[in-house]
């Protein structure tokens, strides 16, 4: 499959729309919360660090730090 393949073009458009939906939903979820709370909410919702960083306009390293205690809590159960 190449970039000119209609299936690839359709999938690319679908992916773009999904990314927009993730961003819009993420912004709505924690608009009244701190950066830490929003990062944690999005992490619990299943988003990866890079996606959360993009949505919150910060680095993946920052998200990793803010959500590190979530990993520890899961491991202790």
Steps between C-alpha positions, in 0.01 A plus 500: 500500500620848416398847607288524185304186591142606587499270803813666640351844442176407675687349796718811527191722511338277762815512713509878472137526614561264792796710613283813487229328705755390759630855531157660529377244752819530701469875521140472622574234759723706724456861407456601865780280634875544548752364254575209734135408540437521126806286425384238750144499365622451145744228607224311682287539187768306312687767305875462459751756629571649157132556424441653843804725454369618163156574643634682805778677309784361706766228470457126533762510777281738699201270456710201604596685820147618576352153454783293648311433823217342298739229385618447856144471628416236239809298589418496871155348459 
